[in-house]
Amino acid sequence: MEEHCCCNSQERKTVRSEEEKRKINTRLNRLAGQLKGIRRMVEEDRYCEDILIQLAAVDASVKSLSAVILKNHLHGCVVEHVMEGDTDVLDEIVTLFKRFS
């Protein structure tokens, strides 16, 4: 997934192709399905270990999607900002890494 950044200081956004959006939405839909399944497991009084295994799978999926988006952000938006002389974006990256550690 390669993102294309539209970096305007007043309006921060990342323009993604329809294909990129489709891939991200497919993963988000899968996550929503996993969470729905976990809710059903709780309602059915399923064994804790089984629920925890599914929660670990959701956690791994979220981390994987986050890594893809972060990688694209670094290679697209951040590079574009730095090339334009905006090094404040580096503080944003430090904050992001703190959130993911």
Gaussian input, Z-matrix of N, CA and C with variables (Angstrom, degrees):
# hf/3-21g

backbone

0 1
 N
 C     1     B1
 C     2     B2     1     A1
 N     3     B3     2     A2     1     D1
 C     4     B4     3     A3     2     D2
 C     5     B5     4     A4     3     D3
 N     6     B6     5     A5     4     D4
 C     7     B7     6     A6     5     D5
 C     8     B8     7     A7     6     D6
 N     9     B9     8     A8     7     D7
 C    10    B10     9     A9     8     D8
 C    11    B11    10    A10     9     D9
 N    12    B12    11    A11    10    D10
 C    13    B13    12    A12    11    D11
 C    14    B14    13    A13    12    D12
 N    15    B15    14    A14    13    D13
 C    16    B16    15    A15    14    D14
 C    17    B17    16    A16    15    D15
 N    18    B18    17    A17    16    D16
 C    19    B19    18    A18    17    D17
 C    20    B20    19    A19    18    D18
 N    21    B21    20    A20    19    D19
 C    22    B22    21    A21    20    D20
 C    23    B23    22    A22    21    D21
 N    24    B24    23    A23    22    D22
 C    25    B25    24    A24    23    D23
 C    26    B26    25    A25    24    D24
 N    27    B27    26    A26    25    D25
 C    28    B28    27    A27    26    D26
 C    29    B29    28    A28    27    D27
 N    30    B30    29    A29    28    D28
 C    31    B31    30    A30    29    D29
 C    32    B32    31    A31    30    D30
 N    33    B33    32    A32    31    D31
 C    34    B34    33    A33    32    D32
 C    35    B35    34    A34    33    D33
 N    36    B36    35    A35    34    D34
 C    37    B37    36    A36    35    D35
 C    38    B38    37    A37    36    D36
 N    39    B39    38    A38    37    D37
 C    40    B40    39    A39    38    D38
 C    41    B41    40    A40    39    D39
 N    42    B42    41    A41    40    D40
 C    43    B43    42    A42    41    D41
 C    44    B44    43    A43    42    D42
 N    45    B45    44    A44    43    D43
 C    46    B46    45    A45    44    D44
 C    47    B47    46    A46    45    D45
 N    48    B48    47    A47    46    D46
 C    49    B49    48    A48    47    D47
 C    50    B50    49    A49    48    D48
 N    51    B51    50    A50    49    D49
 C    52    B52    51    A51    50    D50
 C    53    B53    52    A52    51    D51
 N    54    B54    53    A53    52    D52
 C    55    B55    54    A54    53    D53
 C    56    B56    55    A55    54    D54
 N    57    B57    56    A56    55    D55
 C    58    B58    57    A57    56    D56
 C    59    B59    58    A58    57    D57
 N    60    B60    59    A59    58    D58
 C    61    B61    60    A60    59    D59
 C    62    B62    61    A61    60    D60
 N    63    B63    62    A62    61    D61
 C    64    B64    63    A63    62    D62
 C    65    B65    64    A64    63    D63
 N    66    B66    65    A65    64    D64
 C    67    B67    66    A66    65    D65
 C    68    B68    67    A67    66    D66
 N    69    B69    68    A68    67    D67
 C    70    B70    69    A69    68    D68
 C    71    B71    70    A70    69    D69
 N    72    B72    71    A71    70    D70
 C    73    B73    72    A72    71    D71
 C    74    B74    73    A73    72    D72
 N    75    B75    74    A74    73    D73
 C    76    B76    75    A75    74    D74
 C    77    B77    76    A76    75    D75
 N    78    B78    77    A77    76    D76
 C    79    B79    78    A78    77    D77
 C    80    B80    79    A79    78    D78
 N    81    B81    80    A80    79    D79
 C    82    B82    81    A81    80    D80
 C    83    B83    82    A82    81    D81
 N    84    B84    83    A83    82    D82
 C    85    B85    84    A84    83    D83
 C    86    B86    85    A85    84    D84
 N    87    B87    86    A86    85    D85
 C    88    B88    87    A87    86    D86
 C    89    B89    88    A88    87    D87
 N    90    B90    89    A89    88    D88
 C    91    B91    90    A90    89    D89
 C    92    B92    91    A91    90    D90
 N    93    B93    92    A92    91    D91
 C    94    B94    93    A93    92    D92
 C    95    B95    94    A94    93    D93
 N    96    B96    95    A95    94    D94
 C    97    B97    96    A96    95    D95
 C    98    B98    97    A97    96    D96
 N    99    B99    98    A98    97    D97
 C   100   B100    99    A99    98    D98
 C   101   B101   100   A100    99    D99
 N   102   B102   101   A101   100   D100
 C   103   B103   102   A102   101   D101
 C   104   B104   103   A103   102   D102
 N   105   B105   104   A104   103   D103
 C   106   B106   105   A105   104   D104
 C   107   B107   106   A106   105   D105
 N   108   B108   107   A107   106   D106
 C   109   B109   108   A108   107   D107
 C   110   B110   109   A109   108   D108
 N   111   B111   110   A110   109   D109
 C   112   B112   111   A111   110   D110
 C   113   B113   112   A112   111   D111
 N   114   B114   113   A113   112   D112
 C   115   B115   114   A114   113   D113
 C   116   B116   115   A115   114   D114
 N   117   B117   116   A116   115   D115
 C   118   B118   117   A117   116   D116
 C   119   B119   118   A118   117   D117
 N   120   B120   119   A119   118   D118
 C   121   B121   120   A120   119   D119
 C   122   B122   121   A121   120   D120
 N   123   B123   122   A122   121   D121
 C   124   B124   123   A123   122   D122
 C   125   B125   124   A124   123   D123
 N   126   B126   125   A125   124   D124
 C   127   B127   126   A126   125   D125
 C   128   B128   127   A127   126   D126
 N   129   B129   128   A128   127   D127
 C   130   B130   129   A129   128   D128
 C   131   B131   130   A130   129   D129
 N   132   B132   131   A131   130   D130
 C   133   B133   132   A132   131   D131
 C   134   B134   133   A133   132   D132
 N   135   B135   134   A134   133   D133
 C   136   B136   135   A135   134   D134
 C   137   B137   136   A136   135   D135
 N   138   B138   137   A137   136   D136
 C   139   B139   138   A138   137   D137
 C   140   B140   139   A139   138   D138
 N   141   B141   140   A140   139   D139
 C   142   B142   141   A141   140   D140
 C   143   B143   142   A142   141   D141
 N   144   B144   143   A143   142   D142
 C   145   B145   144   A144   143   D143
 C   146   B146   145   A145   144   D144
 N   147   B147   146   A146   145   D145
 C   148   B148   147   A147   146   D146
 C   149   B149   148   A148   147   D147
 N   150   B150   149   A149   148   D148
 C   151   B151   150   A150   149   D149
 C   152   B152   151   A151   150   D150
 N   153   B153   152   A152   151   D151
 C   154   B154   153   A153   152   D152
 C   155   B155   154   A154   153   D153
 N   156   B156   155   A155   154   D154
 C   157   B157   156   A156   155   D155
 C   158   B158   157   A157   156   D156
 N   159   B159   158   A158   157   D157
 C   160   B160   159   A159   158   D158
 C   161   B161   160   A160   159   D159
 N   162   B162   161   A161   160   D160
 C   163   B163   162   A162   161   D161
 C   164   B164   163   A163   162   D162
 N   165   B165   164   A164   163   D163
 C   166   B166   165   A165   164   D164
 C   167   B167   166   A166   165   D165
 N   168   B168   167   A167   166   D166
 C   169   B169   168   A168   167   D167
 C   170   B170   169   A169   168   D168
 N   171   B171   170   A170   169   D169
 C   172   B172   171   A171   170   D170
 C   173   B173   172   A172   171   D171
 N   174   B174   173   A173   172   D172
 C   175   B175   174   A174   173   D173
 C   176   B176   175   A175   174   D174
 N   177   B177   176   A176   175   D175
 C   178   B178   177   A177   176   D176
 C   179   B179   178   A178   177   D177
 N   180   B180   179   A179   178   D178
 C   181   B181   180   A180   179   D179
 C   182   B182   181   A181   180   D180
 N   183   B183   182   A182   181   D181
 C   184   B184   183   A183   182   D182
 C   185   B185   184   A184   183   D183
 N   186   B186   185   A185   184   D184
 C   187   B187   186   A186   185   D185
 C   188   B188   187   A187   186   D186
 N   189   B189   188   A188   187   D187
 C   190   B190   189   A189   188   D188
 C   191   B191   190   A190   189   D189
 N   192   B192   191   A191   190   D190
 C   193   B193   192   A192   191   D191
 C   194   B194   193   A193   192   D192
 N   195   B195   194   A194   193   D193
 C   196   B196   195   A195   194   D194
 C   197   B197   196   A196   195   D195
 N   198   B198   197   A197   196   D196
 C   199   B199   198   A198   197   D197
 C   200   B200   199   A199   198   D198
 N   201   B201   200   A200   199   D199
 C   202   B202   201   A201   200   D200
 C   203   B203   202   A202   201   D201
 N   204   B204   203   A203   202   D202
 C   205   B205   204   A204   203   D203
 C   206   B206   205   A205   204   D204
 N   207   B207   206   A206   205   D205
 C   208   B208   207   A207   206   D206
 C   209   B209   208   A208   207   D207
 N   210   B210   209   A209   208   D208
 C   211   B211   210   A210   209   D209
 C   212   B212   211   A211   210   D210
 N   213   B213   212   A212   211   D211
 C   214   B214   213   A213   212   D212
 C   215   B215   214   A214   213   D213
 N   216   B216   215   A215   214   D214
 C   217   B217   216   A216   215   D215
 C   218   B218   217   A217   216   D216
 N   219   B219   218   A218   217   D217
 C   220   B220   219   A219   218   D218
 C   221   B221   220   A220   219   D219
 N   222   B222   221   A221   220   D220
 C   223   B223   222   A222   221   D221
 C   224   B224   223   A223   222   D222
 N   225   B225   224   A224   223   D223
 C   226   B226   225   A225   224   D224
 C   227   B227   226   A226   225   D225
 N   228   B228   227   A227   226   D226
 C   229   B229   228   A228   227   D227
 C   230   B230   229   A229   228   D228
 N   231   B231   230   A230   229   D229
 C   232   B232   231   A231   230   D230
 C   233   B233   232   A232   231   D231
 N   234   B234   233   A233   232   D232
 C   235   B235   234   A234   233   D233
 C   236   B236   235   A235   234   D234
 N   237   B237   236   A236   235   D235
 C   238   B238   237   A237   236   D236
 C   239   B239   238   A238   237   D237
 N   240   B240   239   A239   238   D238
 C   241   B241   240   A240   239   D239
 C   242   B242   241   A241   240   D240
 N   243   B243   242   A242   241   D241
 C   244   B244   243   A243   242   D242
 C   245   B245   244   A244   243   D243
 N   246   B246   245   A245   244   D244
 C   247   B247   246   A246   245   D245
 C   248   B248   247   A247   246   D246
 N   249   B249   248   A248   247   D247
 C   250   B250   249   A249   248   D248
 C   251   B251   250   A250   249   D249
 N   252   B252   251   A251   250   D250
 C   253   B253   252   A252   251   D251
 C   254   B254   253   A253   252   D252
 N   255   B255   254   A254   253   D253
 C   256   B256   255   A255   254   D254
 C   257   B257   256   A256   255   D255
 N   258   B258   257   A257   256   D256
 C   259   B259   258   A258   257   D257
 C   260   B260   259   A259   258   D258
 N   261   B261   260   A260   259   D259
 C   262   B262   261   A261   260   D260
 C   263   B263   262   A262   261   D261
 N   264   B264   263   A263   262   D262
 C   265   B265   264   A264   263   D263
 C   266   B266   265   A265   264   D264
 N   267   B267   266   A266   265   D265
 C   268   B268   267   A267   266   D266
 C   269   B269   268   A268   267   D267
 N   270   B270   269   A269   268   D268
 C   271   B271   270   A270   269   D269
 C   272   B272   271   A271   270   D270
 N   273   B273   272   A272   271   D271
 C   274   B274   273   A273   272   D272
 C   275   B275   274   A274   273   D273
 N   276   B276   275   A275   274   D274
 C   277   B277   276   A276   275   D275
 C   278   B278   277   A277   276   D276
 N   279   B279   278   A278   277   D277
 C   280   B280   279   A279   278   D278
 C   281   B281   280   A280   279   D279
 N   282   B282   281   A281   280   D280
 C   283   B283   282   A282   281   D281
 C   284   B284   283   A283   282   D282
 N   285   B285   284   A284   283   D283
 C   286   B286   285   A285   284   D284
 C   287   B287   286   A286   285   D285
 N   288   B288   287   A287   286   D286
 C   289   B289   288   A288   287   D287
 C   290   B290   289   A289   288   D288
 N   291   B291   290   A290   289   D289
 C   292   B292   291   A291   290   D290
 C   293   B293   292   A292   291   D291
 N   294   B294   293   A293   292   D292
 C   295   B295   294   A294   293   D293
 C   296   B296   295   A295   294   D294
 N   297   B297   296   A296   295   D295
 C   298   B298   297   A297   296   D296
 C   299   B299   298   A298   297   D297
 N   300   B300   299   A299   298   D298
 C   301   B301   300   A300   299   D299
 C   302   B302   301   A301   300   D300

   B1=1.4426
   B2=1.5132
   B3=1.2813
   B4=1.4498
   B5=1.5145
   B6=1.3208
   B7=1.4550
   B8=1.5177
   B9=1.2852
   B10=1.4448
   B11=1.5133
   B12=1.3089
   B13=1.4506
   B14=1.5210
   B15=1.2917
   B16=1.4556
   B17=1.5219
   B18=1.2998
   B19=1.4565
   B20=1.5210
   B21=1.2864
   B22=1.4476
   B23=1.5120
   B24=1.3143
   B25=1.4642
   B26=1.5230
   B27=1.3313
   B28=1.4569
   B29=1.5268
   B30=1.2997
   B31=1.4664
   B32=1.5245
   B33=1.3314
   B34=1.4578
   B35=1.5151
   B36=1.3083
   B37=1.4538
   B38=1.5103
   B39=1.3019
   B40=1.4542
   B41=1.5127
   B42=1.2929
   B43=1.4569
   B44=1.5235
   B45=1.3317
   B46=1.4590
   B47=1.5253
   B48=1.3149
   B49=1.4635
   B50=1.5261
   B51=1.3095
   B52=1.4653
   B53=1.5300
   B54=1.3169
   B55=1.4702
   B56=1.5339
   B57=1.3261
   B58=1.4676
   B59=1.5265
   B60=1.3288
   B61=1.4642
   B62=1.5246
   B63=1.3219
   B64=1.4603
   B65=1.5274
   B66=1.3388
   B67=1.4690
   B68=1.5272
   B69=1.3200
   B70=1.4699
   B71=1.5205
   B72=1.3238
   B73=1.4676
   B74=1.5217
   B75=1.3153
   B76=1.4672
   B77=1.5207
   B78=1.3107
   B79=1.4672
   B80=1.5166
   B81=1.3441
   B82=1.4644
   B83=1.5294
   B84=1.3217
   B85=1.4628
   B86=1.5286
   B87=1.3226
   B88=1.4686
   B89=1.5274
   B90=1.3267
   B91=1.4644
   B92=1.5237
   B93=1.3189
   B94=1.4688
   B95=1.5260
   B96=1.3204
   B97=1.4582
   B98=1.5203
   B99=1.3356
   B100=1.4625
   B101=1.5335
   B102=1.3260
   B103=1.4633
   B104=1.5213
   B105=1.3210
   B106=1.4655
   B107=1.5305
   B108=1.3347
   B109=1.4612
   B110=1.5205
   B111=1.3198
   B112=1.4651
   B113=1.5288
   B114=1.3188
   B115=1.4740
   B116=1.5280
   B117=1.3263
   B118=1.4668
   B119=1.5287
   B120=1.3424
   B121=1.4634
   B122=1.5253
   B123=1.3285
   B124=1.4700
   B125=1.5222
   B126=1.3342
   B127=1.4671
   B128=1.5245
   B129=1.3297
   B130=1.4666
   B131=1.5261
   B132=1.3303
   B133=1.4720
   B134=1.5271
   B135=1.3234
   B136=1.4632
   B137=1.5217
   B138=1.2871
   B139=1.4563
   B140=1.5370
   B141=1.3329
   B142=1.4668
   B143=1.5274
   B144=1.3339
   B145=1.4608
   B146=1.5333
   B147=1.3311
   B148=1.4659
   B149=1.5279
   B150=1.3293
   B151=1.4713
   B152=1.5238
   B153=1.3242
   B154=1.4627
   B155=1.5284
   B156=1.3134
   B157=1.4683
   B158=1.5203
   B159=1.3239
   B160=1.4695
   B161=1.5308
   B162=1.3330
   B163=1.4699
   B164=1.5268
   B165=1.3243
   B166=1.4661
   B167=1.5273
   B168=1.3336
   B169=1.4700
   B170=1.5300
   B171=1.3320
   B172=1.4691
   B173=1.5265
   B174=1.3260
   B175=1.4656
   B176=1.5261
   B177=1.3227
   B178=1.4683
   B179=1.5254
   B180=1.3205
   B181=1.4703
   B182=1.5208
   B183=1.3287
   B184=1.4687
   B185=1.5313
   B186=1.3231
   B187=1.4630
   B188=1.5243
   B189=1.3090
   B190=1.4588
   B191=1.5290
   B192=1.3165
   B193=1.4635
   B194=1.5216
   B195=1.3198
   B196=1.4697
   B197=1.5198
   B198=1.3204
   B199=1.4633
   B200=1.5245
   B201=1.3204
   B202=1.4714
   B203=1.5239
   B204=1.3267
   B205=1.4664
   B206=1.5255
   B207=1.3285
   B208=1.4618
   B209=1.5254
   B210=1.3133
   B211=1.4679
   B212=1.5234
   B213=1.3180
   B214=1.4669
   B215=1.5206
   B216=1.3266
   B217=1.4621
   B218=1.5299
   B219=1.3314
   B220=1.4632
   B221=1.5284
   B222=1.3220
   B223=1.4653
   B224=1.5254
   B225=1.3267
   B226=1.4658
   B227=1.5077
   B228=1.3101
   B229=1.4622
   B230=1.5260
   B231=1.3336
   B232=1.4630
   B233=1.5269
   B234=1.3138
   B235=1.4649
   B236=1.5273
   B237=1.3213
   B238=1.4652
   B239=1.5348
   B240=1.3230
   B241=1.4675
   B242=1.5313
   B243=1.3249
   B244=1.4630
   B245=1.5265
   B246=1.3234
   B247=1.4659
   B248=1.5298
   B249=1.3256
   B250=1.4622
   B251=1.5283
   B252=1.3419
   B253=1.4513
   B254=1.5125
   B255=1.3283
   B256=1.4565
   B257=1.5248
   B258=1.3279
   B259=1.4621
   B260=1.5270
   B261=1.3347
   B262=1.4683
   B263=1.5305
   B264=1.3164
   B265=1.4584
   B266=1.5361
   B267=1.3245
   B268=1.4611
   B269=1.5271
   B270=1.3469
   B271=1.4634
   B272=1.5275
   B273=1.3351
   B274=1.4657
   B275=1.5231
   B276=1.3067
   B277=1.4619
   B278=1.5279
   B279=1.3194
   B280=1.4704
   B281=1.5198
   B282=1.3291
   B283=1.4573
   B284=1.5210
   B285=1.3403
   B286=1.4601
   B287=1.5144
   B288=1.3342
   B289=1.4629
   B290=1.5239
   B291=1.3149
   B292=1.4713
   B293=1.5218
   B294=1.3257
   B295=1.4672
   B296=1.5180
   B297=1.3141
   B298=1.4536
   B299=1.5270
   B300=1.3328
   B301=1.4724
   B302=1.5098
   A1=108.94
   A2=117.02
   A3=120.43
   A4=108.61
   A5=115.49
   A6=120.37
   A7=109.71
   A8=115.56
   A9=121.96
   A10=106.57
   A11=115.38
   A12=119.08
   A13=111.17
   A14=114.54
   A15=121.74
   A16=104.46
   A17=116.18
   A18=120.26
   A19=110.89
   A20=115.68
   A21=123.25
   A22=106.11
   A23=118.34
   A24=120.11
   A25=112.72
   A26=118.28
   A27=120.12
   A28=111.96
   A29=116.92
   A30=121.21
   A31=108.69
   A32=115.44
   A33=119.64
   A34=108.71
   A35=116.14
   A36=119.80
   A37=108.99
   A38=114.80
   A39=122.22
   A40=107.78
   A41=115.75
   A42=120.43
   A43=107.66
   A44=114.92
   A45=120.89
   A46=109.37
   A47=115.43
   A48=119.63
   A49=108.86
   A50=115.89
   A51=120.24
   A52=110.85
   A53=116.74
   A54=121.18
   A55=110.29
   A56=116.59
   A57=120.54
   A58=110.57
   A59=116.54
   A60=120.89
   A61=110.56
   A62=116.44
   A63=120.63
   A64=110.56
   A65=116.78
   A66=120.62
   A67=111.43
   A68=116.64
   A69=120.15
   A70=109.96
   A71=117.00
   A72=120.40
   A73=111.93
   A74=117.70
   A75=120.81
   A76=109.69
   A77=116.56
   A78=120.24
   A79=111.24
   A80=116.82
   A81=120.35
   A82=110.93
   A83=117.38
   A84=120.48
   A85=110.95
   A86=116.19
   A87=120.31
   A88=109.63
   A89=116.81
   A90=121.14
   A91=111.13
   A92=116.38
   A93=120.27
   A94=110.22
   A95=116.83
   A96=121.15
   A97=111.62
   A98=116.19
   A99=119.74
   A100=110.29
   A101=117.15
   A102=120.50
   A103=111.58
   A104=116.51
   A105=120.42
   A106=109.91
   A107=115.72
   A108=120.31
   A109=111.94
   A110=116.67
   A111=120.47
   A112=110.19
   A113=116.39
   A114=119.66
   A115=109.87
   A116=116.43
   A117=121.18
   A118=110.72
   A119=115.79
   A120=119.92
   A121=111.13
   A122=116.41
   A123=120.78
   A124=109.37
   A125=116.80
   A126=120.96
   A127=111.76
   A128=116.43
   A129=121.74
   A130=112.37
   A131=117.16
   A132=122.36
   A133=112.48
   A134=115.90
   A135=119.64
   A136=110.64
   A137=115.87
   A138=124.02
   A139=110.05
   A140=116.43
   A141=122.66
   A142=113.05
   A143=116.01
   A144=119.10
   A145=111.02
   A146=116.95
   A147=120.46
   A148=111.06
   A149=116.20
   A150=120.54
   A151=110.05
   A152=116.50
   A153=120.25
   A154=111.87
   A155=116.92
   A156=120.38
   A157=109.97
   A158=116.56
   A159=119.92
   A160=111.64
   A161=116.43
   A162=119.95
   A163=111.03
   A164=116.73
   A165=120.53
   A166=110.38
   A167=116.36
   A168=120.06
   A169=110.52
   A170=117.04
   A171=120.90
   A172=109.30
   A173=116.44
   A174=120.99
   A175=110.62
   A176=116.82
   A177=121.03
   A178=110.85
   A179=117.09
   A180=120.63
   A181=111.38
   A182=116.90
   A183=120.75
   A184=109.69
   A185=116.91
   A186=120.39
   A187=111.57
   A188=116.79
   A189=120.92
   A190=111.09
   A191=116.71
   A192=120.38
   A193=110.25
   A194=117.32
   A195=121.00
   A196=110.49
   A197=117.32
   A198=121.49
   A199=111.45
   A200=117.18
   A201=121.18
   A202=110.16
   A203=116.42
   A204=120.08
   A205=110.48
   A206=117.68
   A207=121.03
   A208=110.87
   A209=117.29
   A210=120.91
   A211=110.55
   A212=116.08
   A213=119.61
   A214=111.48
   A215=116.71
   A216=120.94
   A217=110.01
   A218=115.96
   A219=119.90
   A220=111.67
   A221=116.20
   A222=120.33
   A223=113.23
   A224=116.98
   A225=120.08
   A226=112.56
   A227=115.93
   A228=122.12
   A229=112.71
   A230=116.57
   A231=119.70
   A232=110.51
   A233=116.99
   A234=120.44
   A235=110.10
   A236=116.23
   A237=120.38
   A238=111.13
   A239=116.46
   A240=120.35
   A241=111.16
   A242=116.37
   A243=120.40
   A244=110.28
   A245=117.33
   A246=120.56
   A247=111.29
   A248=116.60
   A249=120.61
   A250=111.46
   A251=116.88
   A252=121.22
   A253=114.72
   A254=117.69
   A255=121.99
   A256=109.20
   A257=115.77
   A258=119.23
   A259=112.12
   A260=117.86
   A261=120.36
   A262=110.82
   A263=116.59
   A264=121.11
   A265=110.80
   A266=117.16
   A267=120.15
   A268=111.01
   A269=117.55
   A270=120.38
   A271=110.48
   A272=115.64
   A273=120.71
   A274=110.16
   A275=116.77
   A276=121.34
   A277=110.38
   A278=117.38
   A279=120.48
   A280=109.23
   A281=117.51
   A282=122.08
   A283=110.95
   A284=116.92
   A285=120.49
   A286=111.61
   A287=116.73
   A288=119.54
   A289=110.96
   A290=117.70
   A291=120.11
   A292=111.03
   A293=116.96
   A294=120.34
   A295=112.36
   A296=117.03
   A297=121.09
   A298=113.01
   A299=117.03
   A300=117.95
   A301=111.06
   D1=114.89
   D2=178.67
   D3=-110.53
   D4=126.18
   D5=-178.97
   D6=-96.30
   D7=151.59
   D8=174.79
   D9=-117.85
   D10=126.26
   D11=-170.91
   D12=-96.75
   D13=136.82
   D14=170.09
   D15=-112.89
   D16=95.60
   D17=-170.73
   D18=-103.87
   D19=91.70
   D20=175.39
   D21=-106.59
   D22=131.65
   D23=-174.98
   D24=-63.15
   D25=-27.94
   D26=178.13
   D27=-81.16
   D28=-33.86
   D29=-176.48
   D30=-128.55
   D31=101.24
   D32=-179.96
   D33=-85.01
   D34=119.99
   D35=175.31
   D36=-156.70
   D37=160.16
   D38=176.65
   D39=-119.22
   D40=121.37
   D41=178.90
   D42=-87.97
   D43=122.84
   D44=-179.60
   D45=-114.42
   D46=149.83
   D47=176.11
   D48=-69.13
   D49=162.71
   D50=177.13
   D51=-61.25
   D52=-35.34
   D53=178.17
   D54=-64.65
   D55=-44.16
   D56=178.61
   D57=-62.02
   D58=-44.77
   D59=178.34
   D60=-61.26
   D61=-41.11
   D62=-179.88
   D63=-61.97
   D64=-44.82
   D65=179.90
   D66=-63.29
   D67=-43.78
   D68=179.06
   D69=-64.50
   D70=-45.99
   D71=-179.32
   D72=-64.13
   D73=-34.48
   D74=176.32
   D75=-61.35
   D76=-44.33
   D77=179.22
   D78=-66.72
   D79=-40.48
   D80=178.59
   D81=-64.88
   D82=-39.08
   D83=177.37
   D84=-64.29
   D85=-38.73
   D86=177.56
   D87=-63.14
   D88=-42.92
   D89=177.74
   D90=-61.51
   D91=-44.26
   D92=179.14
   D93=-60.57
   D94=-39.50
   D95=177.69
   D96=-65.16
   D97=-41.10
   D98=178.32
   D99=-62.56
   D100=-43.52
   D101=179.82
   D102=-65.00
   D103=-38.57
   D104=177.21
   D105=-62.60
   D106=-40.54
   D107=178.04
   D108=-64.01
   D109=-38.48
   D110=178.22
   D111=-66.20
   D112=-41.48
   D113=177.35
   D114=-58.72
   D115=-42.44
   D116=179.22
   D117=-64.13
   D118=-39.50
   D119=178.56
   D120=-61.09
   D121=-41.50
   D122=178.83
   D123=-64.10
   D124=-45.01
   D125=-179.82
   D126=-62.08
   D127=-31.29
   D128=-179.55
   D129=-89.19
   D130=7.51
   D131=179.24
   D132=57.40
   D133=39.95
   D134=178.44
   D135=-67.00
   D136=158.36
   D137=-177.49
   D138=-61.67
   D139=138.48
   D140=-175.90
   D141=-52.70
   D142=-44.39
   D143=-177.81
   D144=-59.45
   D145=-40.84
   D146=179.50
   D147=-61.83
   D148=-41.56
   D149=178.98
   D150=-66.86
   D151=-43.09
   D152=-179.82
   D153=-62.97
   D154=-37.11
   D155=176.90
   D156=-62.02
   D157=-42.92
   D158=178.95
   D159=-67.80
   D160=-37.68
   D161=176.29
   D162=-63.24
   D163=-38.33
   D164=177.33
   D165=-64.31
   D166=-36.93
   D167=177.96
   D168=-65.46
   D169=-41.03
   D170=177.85
   D171=-63.86
   D172=-45.02
   D173=179.27
   D174=-57.38
   D175=-45.08
   D176=179.40
   D177=-63.80
   D178=-39.38
   D179=179.46
   D180=-65.97
   D181=-42.20
   D182=178.56
   D183=-63.58
   D184=-44.63
   D185=179.74
   D186=-63.23
   D187=-38.48
   D188=179.18
   D189=-65.01
   D190=-45.86
   D191=178.21
   D192=-64.84
   D193=-41.61
   D194=178.09
   D195=-59.63
   D196=-42.01
   D197=-179.75
   D198=-63.14
   D199=-40.47
   D200=178.49
   D201=-63.44
   D202=-46.99
   D203=-178.61
   D204=-67.05
   D205=-39.95
   D206=177.97
   D207=-63.39
   D208=-44.43
   D209=178.97
   D210=-58.94
   D211=-46.54
   D212=179.54
   D213=-65.14
   D214=-35.37
   D215=177.89
   D216=-64.09
   D217=-44.71
   D218=180.00
   D219=-63.70
   D220=-44.28
   D221=-176.78
   D222=-77.76
   D223=-19.09
   D224=-178.15
   D225=-108.87
   D226=-79.17
   D227=-173.44
   D228=-60.09
   D229=-48.65
   D230=-175.58
   D231=-64.79
   D232=-46.06
   D233=178.41
   D234=-58.05
   D235=-43.84
   D236=-179.57
   D237=-61.67
   D238=-44.88
   D239=178.77
   D240=-60.71
   D241=-48.26
   D242=-177.58
   D243=-63.00
   D244=-41.73
   D245=179.29
   D246=-63.28
   D247=-26.94
   D248=177.49
   D249=-86.96
   D250=1.90
   D251=177.86
   D252=89.96
   D253=4.24
   D254=179.78
   D255=-90.35
   D256=94.03
   D257=-179.49
   D258=-90.34
   D259=-3.53
   D260=175.29
   D261=-60.28
   D262=-24.54
   D263=-179.79
   D264=-62.03
   D265=-23.28
   D266=179.28
   D267=-66.25
   D268=-34.52
   D269=175.16
   D270=-63.70
   D271=-37.19
   D272=176.60
   D273=-60.24
   D274=-41.99
   D275=-179.12
   D276=-66.05
   D277=-41.49
   D278=178.20
   D279=-59.50
   D280=-44.28
   D281=179.07
   D282=-62.36
   D283=-41.71
   D284=177.93
   D285=-61.85
   D286=-44.60
   D287=-179.72
   D288=-63.73
   D289=-36.08
   D290=176.70
   D291=-62.70
   D292=-38.28
   D293=179.05
   D294=-66.34
   D295=-32.19
   D296=-175.00
   D297=-94.85
   D298=2.50
   D299=-179.45
   D300=-101.43

